[in-house]
Amino acid sequence: MTRRLLIVAVVSLSWLLAAAPVEARPYRLLVARSPASTGAGNLEIGARYQGLYLGNGRDATAGLAAIDPGNLHQISASVRWGIISQLELGFELSGVIFHNPASGETEGAFGDIIATLQGRILSLKRHRLGLFVGFAFPTGPSDVDALPPFWADGTFDVTALLLYELAPTRRFRLVLNAGYNHNGKRDRGDTLPSFDVPDAFIWDIGAAVHFGRRVLAFAELSGRHYFRADVTPVWVDNAHIVELRPSLRVETIPRLVLEVGFGIALTPAAHDMYILRALVGMTYEFSIY
């Protein structure tokens, strides 16, 4: 079995390296979405780690137990396919590691499965306009109340965004997203009632500077504003999550882009859950026909 897996890995790597060359260009941001997308006939595979650190937690009040959020970690794999130059289809799988206050132990679980579709409806010299829709299928741990609602929390979610990009010069780009996030209900097991996660208005602003064709430095400011303060059964006063992320993406060799970013939580509601978010990943884009 080990020999067969090794053969499959070698053949797969050889196929990727021999695939028709494309220019990966670090055009993506980390969270804010540009209307620019994977080229027609190209496939982009990616992997990313992200973790939440240094949360303040919550003291015991009003009959609610104290919560130490602990560290939350996620490793995800993604694939994006450029169906045509204006339309991109994507999928993401993930696994999460978290501290479970109910058991007092660190546990791991399969995360939600995410399917996305992004289309560009306008492309001029300096302006791009697009639409994005994403569906999160509830395969994550919905019974862990300490998981934030924007994590893999085992609910069926739908996100719709309007995407805009302004490129006044060849080196500078401004990316704006705004939209709606519908969240489903958490199934909390046989003994606890389900919890209806509130919907949210979400937005992202990204300012990016290209240094040559291989380096992109940028900063993102993102907000999630839930329509109720109780966003999970234990996070009961955490409606407004705002984060600033200085980030960098570099094409190290043709088609392979490495990325790193550090998110800084700006609102008290976010500080309860985390103060720092770390993101590290890579993407590899190649032609499939």
Secondary structure as UniProt FT lines:
FT   HELIX           2..18
FT   TURN            25..26
FT   TURN            40..41
FT   STRAND          42..53
FT   TURN            62..63
FT   STRAND          72..84
FT   TURN            85..86
FT   STRAND          87..100
FT   TURN            101..104
FT   STRAND          105..110
FT   STRAND          113..123
FT   STRAND          127..137
FT   TURN            142..143
FT   TURN            145..146
FT   TURN            149..150
FT   STRAND          157..166
FT   STRAND          172..182
FT   STRAND          185..186
FT   STRAND          195..196
FT   STRAND          200..211
FT   TURN            212..214
FT   STRAND          215..226
FT   STRAND          240..253
FT   TURN            254..255
FT   STRAND          256..265
FT   HELIX           268..273
FT   STRAND          276..287
//
